[in-house]
């Protein structure tokens, strides 16, 4: 453990004790979100997110690795509808007009079997399939290892596809999130420090992650992300950058109050438009026929609504449930000590094709299982990566994590409970 991580873990322990001592005085609605506030307010960029690949070149407002980011995820609270969409989040969003996918072909299908070419471990112990350049066949490592693509991260993109600020949570003066965080027992000063954001964080725009070293003639699927309540996109860097290293274009709404799926779908519209712009780094590299959506907590509710759009081929709902059904496969992720792990399992059982995982060995008091994605992202992003590779890349390695009597997720009941149905 690095010295900075050691300090941060000690800080987390101290804050957790503070949170526990103040829990009794808080309304029940807030007390079972308290540990989430601790994680975010402690600014645990080293302890609550995993180091991700560092972008090396690119255009626009390019960022360095997640170690240098100033924003951290804030676990969300009550999943209330946004000002932009006041309907019940369980109801599907109005489907947007589908884009013409044309006759583009994914050039990767023949080279995705990572088992045939094991990756070479890199200096930090992760997997690396080697550099990717023009004409280089792409061989992906296993989903838990870092992929072969370098990551370019552009902040505050998507002008022309803006999402309107939805509530006090998206105000630059931090009014909404200050009250929200203070409800967890934090001091007004600490709550305000977290809630404020400056002009460099545009809640109405997006953060874009894409592979720097894209292969000429190759198309890359779109993944559209939604934050949890009061969370900032940078707090999810470990997950979003890991997926990008495996050859996905990830667009993340910067909104901290993502509502009913519209923001994610506008993000898809933005990426599709970039595919047709000759001056865009995504020009002719986007597989517009392969779209996935995913999000955390309130963002999981947003994802569930967005999944009703006919362009969406698959979805991942993290720490949230979903009522009704969706026409495409969905993966639900929850854990012990989550707010309502049963909702994730029941959501999966109601679908025609779905999977669900409930992580065990969650440290801390409830609802610690709700923020495993921020505290221990390496426990979450491997299976999410496998799911998207399975459904958007027709990848047999990803599929093997979910399908068959010997599937990878079927074998470790001491680590998690796993459920699947209708997967082929």
N, C-alpha and C positions, 0 to 999 in steps of 0.2 A: 504493500500500500504506500502510495506517495505521501509525503508529509502533509500536503494540502488536503488530501483525502482523509488522513487521520484526524486532522483538526476539524474537518467538516463533519465527520462521523461523531466526534465528541460533541460538537455543537448541536447536532441533531438529537443526541441523547439528552442534552440539557434542555433543549426546547421541548422535547417530548415529555420530560418530567414536568415542565411548566404547563404544558397543554393538559396533562393528566390532572394536575392540581386544580386547574381552573375549570375542568369539565363539568363539575357538579353545579356550577353557578350559571351554566349556559342553557338556553332552551334546547330541548331534545333534538329539534331540527338541525341545530348547528353542531351539537357535540359529536355526532357521528361523522362529521367532516373534519374534525380538529386536526388529526394527524396530517391530513393533506395540506392544511395551512402551514404546518411546521415545515414540511418538506420544501415548499415553495419559498416561504419567507426566510428560510435559512440560506437561500441562494445556493443550493447544492448543485452547481453545475458539474462538479467532479463526482459527487456521490449519488446524484439523482439522474445522471445521464452518462452514457458511455462515450468515450472518445471516438470520434468518427473521422473518416478520411478527410484530409485537408485539400481544398481546391487549390490548383496551382495556377491556372490561367483562365481567362474568359473575359467577357465584356459586361458592362453595366456595373451595378453596385455589388461587386463580388465580395463575399465574406470569407474569412478564414475558418478553421475547424471549430467544432462546437466548444472546445476548451476556451476559445477566446470570446465566446458570445456572452453578452451581458444579461440576456433575458432567460428566465427559467420558467418551466411549466408550473402552473398553479392548478391544482386539482379543483374540479368544479363542484358546485353545490347543486341546488335544486334545478332540475331540467325544466325551465320555464320557456314557453315559446318566445321567439324574438319579436321585436316591433315590426320587423319586415315580414313575419309570417306568424300570425296569431292563432293559426289553426292548431288542432291537436297534433302533436308530433308523431303520433302513431299512424296518422293518415298519410298516404303517399303524396309526395309533391306532384304538382301538375307536370306531366312529362313534357320535356322540351322537344322541339322538333329534331329528329335524329339527323346526324350528319351523314353525307354520302361517303361510305368507306372506299368506294371504287374497287379496284382489283389489286390493291397493294398486297404483297406477300411478305410474311415475316421470314427473313433470310436465315434466322437462327435455328430453325427446327432441327437441322441435321447435326448440330454441334453442341447440344445442351447437356449431353450425358457426362456430368462431371466425374462419375465413377470411373470412366475409362482413362482419364488423365488427372490423377490426384494433384491438387494444388501444392505449391511449395510454400512452407511456412515462412512468414516474414519475420522481421526483427522483433516485433512485439508479440509473436506467438500466434497471430491470426493467419488465416489462409489467404493466399494471393495467387490468382491464376496467371499472373504475368501481365505485361503491358498489352494494351489493345490499340491497334492502329489501323489505318486503311488497308483493307484486304486481309487482316489478321483474323483467322477463325476464332470465334468467341467460345471459350470453354469455361463454364461457370463452376466454381467450387460448391461444396455443400452449403445449404442455406444459412447455416450458423456462422460461416466464415465470410470475411470481407470479399466482395466480388472484384473483378478485374478492372472495373471502370473507375477513373478518377471523378470526383464530384465538383461540379460548378454550382455555386449557390448565389442566386440573385435576389436581393430584397426589394420590396416595394415596386413590383412589376404589375402589369395588367391594367394600365391606364386605358380607359374605354370599357372596362368590364368591372367597374367599381361596385362594391357592396355598401349600401348606406349604413352608417353607424346605427346600431339596433337598440341600444339602451345605455344607461349610465355606465355600464361596464366598459364601453368603448370610448368614454370621454377622456381626453388627455389630462384633465385635472384629477382623475382617479376617483371621482366621487362614488360611483357605484361599487367598485371593487374595494375601496377603502372601508366602506361600511360592511361589506361582505366578509373581508378578512378580519376586521375588528371583532366581528361576531364570534370568532374562534378564540377570543381571549387575548389577542395580541394588543399591544398598546396602539394608540392612534398614530404615533410616529412610525412604528414598524409597519403598520398596515398601509399607511400612506406611501412610505418608501417603496413598497412593492407595487402598489396600484398605479403609481405615476408612470407615464411613458412619454418620451419626447417626440419631437417632429420627425425623428429618424425611423419611427415605427408607425406606418400608415395602416390603420386597422381596416380601411376600405379596400386595400390592395392585397397582394399575394407575395409569398416567397416561393421561388422556383428553384428546384434542384434538378439538374440534368447531367448525364454522362458527358464529360469533357471530350473523351476520346471515342466518339461515336464512329461506327464503321460505315463507310460509304455504301449507300444502297440498302442499308439496314433500317428497319422500322422499330420503334420503341413504344411500348404501351404507356398509357396515361394512368396515373394514380392521383386521385384528388382527396386531400386530407382536411379534416375539421377538428379544431382545438376544443378542449373542454372549457367550461365557464371560467373566465378571468385568466385563462392560460395564454401564453405567448408562444408563437410557433417555434422559436429557438429552443424552448424547453423540450421539444420532441426531436431534436437533431439526430440523436443516436439512431432512432428508428428510420427517419426520413432519409438520412444519408446512407444508411446500410442498404436500404432498398435501391437507392440510386446506383450504388456500386454493382448491383446485379442487373442493371440495364433497364431501369424504369425511369420515366420522366415524372417527377412528383411536383404537383402544384398544391400549395397549402394556403388556404385563406388566413389572413392575419387577424381576422375578427376573433374577439374573445367571447363572443356570444353568438354561436353559429346558427342557431335557429333550426329551420325546417328543411334543410337540404338545398335551398336555392343557391347559397354561396358556393358550395362545392360544384354545382352544375355550371355556374358562371365561370369557375376556374377551368372546367373542361372546355367551355366555349373559347376561353382565352388561349389555351394551348392549341386547340384545333386551328384557330386563326393564325397563330404563329407558324404553323406548318406551311401556310401558304404565302408567307412573307419572305421574300428573297434575302432580306437583310437580317433575318432572325437566325440565331444559332440552331433553332429547331427545324429550319426549313427542310421539308421533304424527309424528315426523320421521325415523324409522329405516326404511330399506328392508330389512326382514329377509330378503327373498328374494335380496338381492345381497350376498354375503360374499366377501371376498378375504383371503388370509393371506400374510404375507411376513416374512422375517427374515434376519439376517446370521450367517454362519459356523455355530456351533452352533445359532443361531436359524434358519438355513437348513435344518438337519436337522430341527428342530422343525416348521418350515413344511411340509416334505415329509411328515411324519407327519400333521399337521393337515389337509393337502389331501385325505386319504382320507375326511374327513367329508362326508356328502352335502349339507350346507348350503353348502359352499365351492364357488364358481363358478370361481375362478381363483387362481393363486398366483405369487409371485415369490421365487426362491431366490437369495440374494446370497452369492457366494463359498462355495458348497457344492455337492455333487452330490446325486444321488438314484438309488437302485437300484429297479428295478421300474418300474411305470407308475402314472399317476394318470388319472382319467376326465375331468379338466377341463384347459384350457390352462395351461401353466406357462412362465414366462420365467426363464431362468438368466442371471445376471450374473457375469462373472469378468474377469480381466485378465492381461496378461503379469506374470510374477513373483508370481503367486498361488501358493498351496500346491499346488493340483492343478487347473489350468484345464481339463485334459482331462476331469475328472470332470463338469464343468458341460456340456461339449459332448456327451459320451456320454449324460448324463442327458436332454438335449434330444432327441437322435436316437432314443432309446428310446420317446418319447411319440407319441401319435397327433397331438396338436396342441401345438406348442411353439415357442419361439424361444430363441436364446442369443446373447450378445454377449461378445466378448473385447476389452477395451480395450487399446490400445497406448500408447506414450509414457509409460510408468510410470517416474517418477524414483526413484532410490535402489536399494538392494540388495534382493534377494528376502528376505522375502516382501512387499515394498512393495505389490504388486498386491492383496494381501488386505485392505488397509485404505484403498483409494481412497475408499470411501464416507465415511470420517471425514476424510481429508486433503483430498479434492477432491470434496465432495458434489455440486457442480454438474455433474460429469461423469456422475453416476449418476441423480439424481432425475428428469431430464427423460424418459428412456425408461421408467422405472418408472411415472411419472405417465401417460404415453401408453398404457402397457399396461393400467393399471386403467381409464382412460377408455374404451378400446377395448372391454374385456370387461365392464365393469359399468355403463357409461353408453351403450353402443351409439353411441359417438362416432366419426364418420368421420375427424376430424382425428387422433385417437389411432390409429385403424386404419391411416391412411396412413403411419405411421412403420414399420409392420411388413409390410404386405401390398402386393403388386404389384411389377412390375419397376422402378418409380420410387420405391419406398418410401424414406423418409428415411434409415433405417439401412442401406439397401442401397448408398448412394452414396459413402461415405467410408472406403474400405479402408485409407487411411493412418492413420485414427483408431481403427479397430476391425475385427475380423472379425465377420461376422454370419451367423447360420444361422436358418432358419425352415422349418417343415413343417406342413401340415395346417391352416393358418390361412385363414379365409374372411372 
